[in-house]
Structures are given as structure tokens and as C-alpha cells.
Amino acid sequence: MYLAIREMRFAKARYTLIATIMVLVSFLVLFVTGLAQGLAYDNAASVKNMAATHFVLEQDSNHRFTRSQIDQNQLEKAGLIVGKEHAEPLGVKMTTIIPSDRTEKIDVTLLAVNLDGWLAPTVTEGSSLSDQISGQVLVDQKLSASGVKIGTIIADQATGTKWTVNGFVKNESFSHTPAVFLNKQDWLNLQAKTLTRQGTKSADNQVYNAIAIKDSNEKVKDLQAALPNTEVITKSEAVSAIPGYKEEQGSLMMMIVFLFVISAFVLAVFFYVITIQKTSQFGILKAIGTRTAYLARSVTMQVLLLSVGSLVISVLLVQLFEAVLPSSMPFQLGFSTLALTCLSFVAMSLAGSLFSVWKVAKIDALDAIGRTAA
């Protein structure tokens, strides 16, 4: 520890340069990680916020809500197995709406839920809905940036169906589009209009996209046997199946991994070059009795101090940037993610120092002294 700090104080310019590089790299790692988490949440916030543990979808729907159709009979059978209070219908439809007195078109996702059940979102402004009153919806607060207010009438472009905004909810989105919550009756009316515009006879049976289940795994296993032509998936599987979710997260994760590798490589090269330059000094220290373990700990301590110090500065910079970022930018860096990223960065930095430690261990005292004398 003494040797490591003493050397860093002696060669301030050299270590300041590598510290600056590490700050930039660690800041980029944290920022991209926060962006990846924010995009992941924005892509599937409504599904993640649901209290459901599993979903029942139509077989061969590739775990996607929009490709699935579940009827009322299947919903009733699921309720008999897990309990009616643990099985609720869920309708999902991506569409385009047009607010009244405006020509701007907005892509949204319609979510039909039992507004008296546990799938109903928390209202942050305005009043909640009920299944007895039709023609009213709850919308995500992001729509307020497009001029949507409480009392605004929005129309579905495909069917011409109109609803009145009754309240706002927070952090509710699906596939990067704001969520619009409507009750079951409005959902069925929308389906009937859709079938009419398609020239198809309206069906009497109620059709949804999925059944949300909130129960233990033991009862959930019985659903697959009791409901033919369906598949039971977990919430994480439903999130991963949202269009673009895996591709988006895969690209960002690859960037993060490469940043980790680059930071470890830069640090390894820097300290390896320094170690080569100090071969004679290390040889002399070994000749006077300094143990190799002590010298190796000195190199490792320098890496640890630089990585931890750069992370502290980077965390402060990220928090500063997060405070000034616009609300429309999806950025989310929770404590657990922050801690895991920092620990991974430190681990990769220490791994990069192994080359220098290996070089220190291979230095021969007599050979180093001989070169010094020459």
C-alpha cells in the first residue's frame, strides 16, 4: 500500500492520464447500462408492472400477446383451477389514435383489463374507471406531451371508436408506445367494430389475447393439461417476446461487454508497459529482500485505487447527467444494477492487471541488477 501510493504521488502525470481514461470508459459503461435498463423498462413497463406471475396464451403464438386469442370458456376453466380471483383476462392491441381538435397521430397500445381487479393500474391524476361505464380510458402520462388532457376525446384510427380520457397513469408502456387502459365492455365493442369493418360476422364469444395468472407454480402446472391448444409462460418469457426487446437488449449488452473488455485491455497494456519500464527497480527491490508478493500487491493496489476512484467520479457524473436528461429519454440505473456494474468493472480491471503481476513474478533480481550496471 505504501509503495503503491508513493509511486502514484511521484508520477502524477502518468497516473492522472490513465485515471482520466478509466473515468471516461467507466462513465460510458454506466451510461450505456442505464440506457439499456431504461429502454428495457420502457419497452415492457406495463407487463413488468403487472402482478401476474404467468400468462396463458394460444399455442404457437411465439409467446406474443398480439398473436394470441383466448376465449371466455378458457378463461372460466383457468379460474376453476387457480381460482377466479387469480385469473383475469388481458387484451392487447397496438393501434393509432387521434386526439380531438388535433391532426397529430399517436401510436399507442390498448390494454383491456378488469378495472376492479389486480391488473388495474394506479391512477396518478384524474379518477379511476369501472367496468359499468363505457367510453372512458386511462392513458399514460407521456401522452400529455402531445396535448392530451383529462376530458380529451381520442379516436381509434382503425375503427373510429372514441373514448374520453378520464385519468393518467405513470410508467405504463408497451413496445415503446404509451398504454391506454380500457374496460372489458369497451374492448368487446372495439372487437365488434373491427370485425364489422373487415366484413366478418361478429362473434358472440368474448375473445381476449391472454389470461393473466397470479398463483403458485403448482397450480399453474395444471393449466397446461386442462387447457388444450394453449401455452403457459412466465412473465419474463412474455417480456422477452415483446417485438424488438431481445434484439434491442442484445445489441446494448454487446456494447457493454465490449466496453468492459476494452477497459481491461487498456489497463492491462498500460500497467504492463510501466512494469517493463520498472524492471530494474523491481529487480533491485527483490535483491534487497522485498518479496514478490509485496510487489505484486503494490501493482494490484494501484489498479484497485484507480478503478475505484474512477468509478466514484463516474457515478457522480452519471447522477448529474441523469438529473438534466429530458424525461422523454428512458434512463434507469437502480442501486442493484449500479452495484453489479461497478463490481464487474473492478473485477475486469483486476483481471487486466494479472499480466503485470505475472511480469513482476518473472523478474530475476540478478539479471535486473546486471542490466542496471550495464
C-alpha positions as CSV (number, residue, x, y, z in Angstrom):
1,M,0.0,0.0,0.0
2,Y,2.8,2.4,0.9
3,L,4.8,1.7,-2.2
4,A,1.7,1.9,-4.4
5,I,0.6,5.3,-3.1
6,R,4.2,6.7,-3.0
7,E,4.8,5.8,-6.7
8,M,1.4,7.3,-7.8
9,R,2.3,10.5,-6.0
10,F,5.7,10.6,-7.6
11,A,4.4,10.1,-11.2
12,K,1.3,12.2,-11.0
13,A,1.0,13.0,-14.8
14,R,1.3,9.3,-15.8
15,Y,-1.3,8.1,-13.4
16,T,-3.6,11.1,-14.0
17,L,-3.7,10.2,-17.7
18,I,-4.7,6.6,-17.1
19,A,-7.2,7.7,-14.4
20,T,-8.8,10.1,-16.9
21,I,-9.1,7.3,-19.5
22,M,-10.7,5.0,-16.9
23,V,-13.2,7.7,-15.8
24,L,-14.3,8.1,-19.4
25,V,-14.6,4.4,-20.0
26,S,-16.4,3.7,-16.7
27,F,-18.8,6.6,-17.3
28,L,-19.6,5.2,-20.7
29,V,-20.2,1.7,-19.2
30,L,-22.5,3.1,-16.6
31,F,-24.4,5.4,-19.0
32,V,-24.9,2.7,-21.6
33,T,-26.0,0.3,-18.8
34,G,-28.6,2.8,-17.5
35,L,-29.8,3.4,-21.1
36,A,-30.2,-0.3,-21.6
37,Q,-32.2,-0.7,-18.4
38,G,-34.3,2.3,-19.2
39,L,-35.1,1.1,-22.7
40,A,-35.9,-2.4,-21.4
41,Y,-38.3,-0.9,-18.8
42,D,-39.9,1.5,-21.4
43,N,-40.4,-1.4,-23.8
44,A,-42.2,-3.6,-21.3
45,A,-43.2,-1.4,-18.4
46,S,-46.9,-2.4,-18.4
47,V,-46.2,-6.1,-18.4
48,K,-43.5,-5.7,-15.7
49,N,-45.8,-3.7,-13.5
50,M,-48.5,-6.4,-13.6
51,A,-48.9,-8.5,-10.5
52,A,-49.2,-11.6,-12.8
53,T,-46.7,-14.4,-12.4
54,H,-47.8,-16.3,-15.6
55,F,-49.8,-15.8,-18.8
56,V,-51.9,-18.3,-20.7
57,L,-51.6,-17.7,-24.5
58,E,-52.8,-19.5,-27.6
59,Q,-50.4,-22.3,-28.7
60,D,-47.9,-21.4,-31.5
61,S,-48.2,-17.7,-30.7
62,N,-44.5,-17.4,-30.1
63,H,-45.2,-16.0,-26.6
64,R,-46.6,-12.8,-28.2
65,F,-49.8,-11.3,-26.9
66,T,-50.9,-9.8,-30.2
67,R,-50.7,-13.2,-31.9
68,S,-52.9,-15.0,-29.3
69,Q,-56.6,-15.4,-28.9
70,I,-58.2,-16.7,-25.7
71,D,-62.0,-17.1,-25.4
72,Q,-64.3,-16.8,-22.4
73,N,-64.6,-20.6,-21.9
74,Q,-60.8,-20.9,-21.5
75,L,-60.9,-18.1,-19.0
76,E,-63.6,-19.8,-16.9
77,K,-61.6,-23.1,-16.9
78,A,-58.5,-21.3,-15.8
79,G,-60.5,-19.7,-13.0
80,L,-61.7,-23.1,-11.8
81,I,-58.1,-24.3,-11.5
82,V,-56.3,-21.4,-9.9
83,G,-59.4,-19.6,-8.5
84,K,-61.4,-16.8,-10.2
85,E,-59.6,-14.2,-8.2
86,H,-56.3,-15.3,-9.6
87,A,-57.2,-15.4,-13.3
88,E,-58.0,-12.2,-15.2
89,P,-58.4,-11.5,-18.9
90,L,-56.0,-9.3,-20.8
91,G,-56.5,-7.7,-24.2
92,V,-53.6,-6.2,-26.1
93,K,-53.9,-4.2,-29.3
94,M,-51.4,-1.9,-30.9
95,T,-53.1,0.9,-32.8
96,T,-53.0,4.6,-33.7
97,I,-55.2,7.3,-32.0
98,I,-56.0,10.9,-33.0
99,P,-56.8,13.4,-30.2
100,S,-59.8,15.7,-30.7
101,D,-59.1,19.0,-32.4
102,R,-55.7,17.8,-33.5
103,T,-54.3,16.1,-36.6
104,E,-51.3,14.5,-34.9
105,K,-51.4,10.7,-34.9
106,I,-50.0,8.8,-31.9
107,D,-49.1,5.2,-31.8
108,V,-50.4,3.5,-28.6
109,T,-51.1,0.1,-27.1
110,L,-54.7,-0.6,-25.9
111,L,-54.8,-2.8,-22.8
112,A,-58.1,-4.2,-21.8
113,V,-58.2,-5.3,-18.1
114,N,-60.6,-5.8,-15.3
115,L,-60.5,-2.3,-13.8
116,D,-61.8,-3.7,-10.4
117,G,-59.1,-6.4,-10.3
118,W,-55.4,-6.6,-9.6
119,L,-54.4,-5.8,-13.2
120,A,-55.8,-2.3,-13.0
121,P,-53.1,0.4,-12.9
122,T,-52.7,3.0,-10.2
123,V,-54.2,6.4,-11.2
124,T,-51.9,9.3,-10.6
125,E,-54.2,12.1,-11.9
126,G,-57.9,12.1,-12.5
127,S,-60.3,9.4,-11.4
128,S,-60.3,5.6,-11.9
129,L,-62.7,3.7,-14.2
130,S,-65.2,0.9,-13.7
131,D,-66.5,-1.9,-15.9
132,Q,-70.0,-0.4,-15.7
133,I,-69.2,2.9,-17.5
134,S,-68.1,2.7,-21.2
135,G,-66.4,5.2,-23.3
136,Q,-63.7,6.2,-20.8
137,V,-60.0,5.3,-20.7
138,L,-56.9,5.8,-18.6
139,V,-53.7,6.9,-20.5
140,D,-50.0,7.1,-19.8
141,Q,-48.8,10.5,-18.8
142,K,-46.4,10.6,-21.8
143,L,-49.4,11.5,-23.9
144,S,-49.7,14.8,-22.0
145,A,-46.7,15.9,-24.1
146,S,-48.9,15.5,-27.2
147,G,-51.6,17.8,-25.8
148,V,-53.8,15.0,-24.3
149,K,-55.6,16.2,-21.1
150,I,-58.3,14.9,-18.8
151,G,-61.5,15.2,-20.8
152,T,-59.8,15.0,-24.2
153,I,-61.6,12.7,-26.7
154,I,-59.3,10.3,-28.5
155,A,-60.4,8.3,-31.6
156,D,-59.1,5.0,-32.8
157,Q,-57.9,5.5,-36.4
158,A,-58.8,2.0,-37.5
159,T,-62.4,1.8,-36.2
160,G,-63.3,5.4,-35.4
161,T,-64.1,4.4,-31.8
162,K,-63.9,7.3,-29.5
163,W,-63.1,7.5,-25.8
164,T,-62.8,10.2,-23.2
165,V,-59.6,10.5,-21.1
166,N,-60.6,10.0,-17.5
167,G,-57.2,10.0,-15.9
168,F,-53.5,9.4,-16.2
169,V,-51.2,6.6,-15.1
170,K,-47.5,6.6,-14.8
171,N,-44.8,4.4,-16.4
172,E,-47.2,2.3,-18.4
173,S,-45.9,1.4,-21.9
174,F,-45.7,-1.5,-24.3
175,S,-43.2,-1.8,-27.1
176,H,-42.1,1.8,-26.6
177,T,-45.7,3.1,-27.0
178,P,-47.8,4.7,-24.3
179,A,-50.5,2.4,-22.8
180,V,-54.2,3.2,-23.0
181,F,-56.3,1.2,-20.5
182,L,-60.0,0.5,-21.2
183,N,-62.6,-1.8,-19.6
184,K,-63.8,-5.1,-20.9
185,Q,-67.0,-3.7,-22.4
186,D,-65.1,-1.1,-24.5
187,W,-62.8,-3.9,-25.6
188,L,-65.6,-6.1,-26.8
189,N,-67.2,-3.1,-28.6
190,L,-63.9,-2.4,-30.3
191,Q,-63.6,-6.0,-31.4
192,A,-67.1,-5.9,-32.8
193,K,-66.4,-2.8,-34.9
194,T,-63.1,-4.3,-36.1
195,L,-64.9,-7.4,-37.4
196,T,-67.6,-5.3,-39.0
197,R,-65.0,-3.2,-40.9
198,Q,-63.4,-6.4,-42.0
199,G,-66.7,-7.7,-43.3
200,T,-66.7,-10.5,-40.8
201,K,-69.7,-11.5,-38.8
202,S,-69.4,-10.6,-35.1
203,A,-68.8,-13.5,-32.8
204,D,-70.9,-13.9,-29.6
205,N,-68.0,-15.3,-27.7
206,Q,-65.7,-12.9,-25.8
207,V,-62.1,-13.1,-27.1
208,Y,-59.0,-11.7,-25.3
209,N,-55.3,-12.1,-26.0
210,A,-54.2,-13.7,-22.8
211,I,-55.1,-14.8,-19.3
212,A,-53.1,-13.3,-16.5
213,I,-52.4,-15.7,-13.7
214,K,-51.3,-14.9,-10.2
215,D,-50.7,-18.1,-8.3
216,S,-48.1,-20.7,-7.2
217,N,-46.3,-22.8,-9.7
218,E,-48.0,-26.0,-8.5
219,K,-51.5,-24.9,-9.8
220,V,-50.0,-23.3,-12.8
221,K,-48.7,-26.7,-14.0
222,D,-52.3,-28.0,-14.1
223,L,-53.4,-25.3,-16.6
224,Q,-51.5,-26.7,-19.5
225,A,-53.3,-30.1,-19.1
226,A,-56.7,-28.5,-18.6
227,L,-56.4,-26.0,-21.5
228,P,-55.6,-27.7,-24.8
229,N,-54.1,-25.6,-27.6
230,T,-52.6,-23.1,-25.1
231,E,-49.2,-22.5,-23.6
232,V,-48.4,-21.2,-20.1
233,I,-45.5,-18.8,-20.0
234,T,-43.8,-16.8,-17.2
235,K,-43.7,-13.0,-17.0
236,S,-40.1,-12.9,-18.1
237,E,-40.8,-15.0,-21.2
238,A,-43.7,-12.7,-22.1
239,V,-41.4,-9.7,-21.7
240,S,-38.7,-11.2,-23.9
241,A,-41.2,-11.9,-26.6
242,I,-42.2,-8.3,-27.0
243,P,-41.2,-7.2,-30.5
244,G,-37.7,-5.8,-30.6
245,Y,-37.0,-6.5,-26.9
246,K,-34.3,-9.2,-27.3
247,E,-32.7,-7.6,-30.3
248,E,-32.5,-4.2,-28.6
249,Q,-31.1,-5.6,-25.3
250,G,-28.8,-7.9,-27.2
251,S,-27.2,-5.0,-29.1
252,L,-26.8,-2.9,-26.0
253,M,-25.4,-5.8,-23.9
254,M,-22.8,-6.5,-26.6
255,M,-21.7,-2.8,-26.4
256,I,-21.4,-3.1,-22.6
257,V,-19.4,-6.3,-22.8
258,F,-17.0,-4.7,-25.3
259,L,-16.6,-1.7,-23.1
260,F,-15.6,-4.0,-20.2
261,V,-13.1,-5.8,-22.4
262,I,-11.7,-2.6,-23.8
263,S,-11.2,-1.1,-20.3
264,A,-9.5,-4.2,-19.1
265,F,-7.2,-4.3,-22.2
266,V,-6.3,-0.6,-21.9
267,L,-5.5,-1.0,-18.2
268,A,-3.5,-4.2,-18.8
269,V,-1.4,-2.6,-21.6
270,F,-0.7,0.5,-19.5
271,F,0.5,-1.3,-16.4
272,Y,2.4,-3.9,-18.4
273,V,4.4,-1.2,-20.2
274,I,5.0,0.5,-16.8
275,T,6.1,-2.8,-15.3
276,I,8.6,-3.3,-18.1
277,Q,10.0,0.2,-17.6
278,K,10.5,-0.5,-13.9
279,T,12.1,-3.9,-14.4
280,S,15.4,-2.7,-12.9
281,Q,13.8,-1.1,-9.9
282,F,11.8,-4.2,-9.2
283,G,15.0,-6.2,-9.5
284,I,16.8,-4.1,-7.0
285,L,13.9,-4.3,-4.6
286,K,14.0,-8.1,-4.9
287,A,17.8,-8.1,-4.4
288,I,17.4,-6.2,-1.0
289,G,14.8,-8.7,0.2
290,T,11.5,-7.4,-0.9
291,R,9.1,-10.3,-1.5
292,T,7.5,-10.8,-4.9
293,A,4.1,-11.0,-3.2
294,Y,4.6,-7.5,-1.8
295,L,5.5,-6.1,-5.2
296,A,2.5,-7.9,-6.8
297,R,0.2,-6.4,-4.2
298,S,1.6,-3.0,-4.9
299,V,0.7,-3.3,-8.6
300,T,-2.8,-4.7,-7.8
301,M,-3.4,-1.9,-5.2
302,Q,-2.6,0.7,-7.9
303,V,-5.1,-0.8,-10.2
304,L,-7.7,-1.1,-7.5
305,L,-7.3,2.5,-6.4
306,L,-7.5,3.8,-10.0
307,S,-10.6,1.7,-10.8
308,V,-12.5,2.6,-7.6
309,G,-11.6,6.2,-7.9
310,S,-12.7,6.4,-11.5
311,L,-15.9,4.7,-10.6
312,V,-16.7,7.2,-7.8
313,I,-16.2,10.1,-10.2
314,S,-18.2,8.3,-12.9
315,V,-21.1,7.6,-10.6
316,L,-21.3,11.3,-9.7
317,L,-21.2,12.3,-13.4
318,V,-23.9,9.8,-14.2
319,Q,-26.2,11.2,-11.5
320,L,-25.5,14.7,-12.8
321,F,-26.4,13.7,-16.3
322,E,-29.5,11.8,-15.1
323,A,-30.7,15.0,-13.4
324,V,-30.5,17.0,-16.5
325,L,-31.7,14.4,-19.0
326,P,-35.2,15.1,-20.5
327,S,-38.0,12.9,-19.1
328,S,-38.6,11.5,-22.6
329,M,-35.2,9.7,-22.5
330,P,-35.5,6.3,-21.0
331,F,-32.7,6.0,-18.4
332,Q,-32.8,3.8,-15.4
333,L,-29.9,2.8,-13.2
334,G,-31.1,1.2,-9.9
335,F,-28.9,0.6,-7.0
336,S,-28.6,-3.2,-7.6
337,T,-27.6,-2.6,-11.3
338,L,-25.2,0.1,-10.3
339,A,-23.5,-2.1,-7.7
340,L,-23.3,-5.0,-10.1
341,T,-21.8,-2.9,-12.9
342,C,-19.2,-1.3,-10.6
343,L,-18.2,-4.7,-9.1
344,S,-17.9,-6.1,-12.7
345,F,-15.8,-3.1,-13.7
346,V,-13.4,-3.5,-10.8
347,A,-13.2,-7.3,-11.4
348,M,-12.3,-6.7,-15.1
349,S,-9.7,-4.1,-14.1
350,L,-8.1,-6.5,-11.6
351,A,-8.1,-9.2,-14.3
352,G,-6.3,-6.9,-16.6
353,S,-3.5,-6.4,-14.0
354,L,-2.7,-10.1,-14.0
355,F,-0.2,-9.6,-16.9
356,S,1.7,-7.0,-14.8
357,V,1.7,-9.3,-11.8
358,W,3.0,-12.2,-13.9
359,K,5.7,-10.0,-15.3
360,V,6.8,-8.9,-11.7
361,A,6.9,-12.5,-10.6
362,K,9.2,-13.4,-13.6
363,I,11.7,-10.6,-12.9
364,D,15.1,-12.0,-11.9
365,A,17.0,-9.8,-9.4
366,L,20.5,-10.6,-10.7
367,D,19.5,-10.1,-14.3
368,A,17.9,-6.8,-13.5
369,I,20.9,-5.6,-11.5
370,G,23.2,-6.6,-14.3
371,R,21.3,-4.6,-16.8
372,T,21.3,-1.6,-14.5
373,A,25.0,-1.8,-14.1
374,A,25.5,-2.1,-17.8
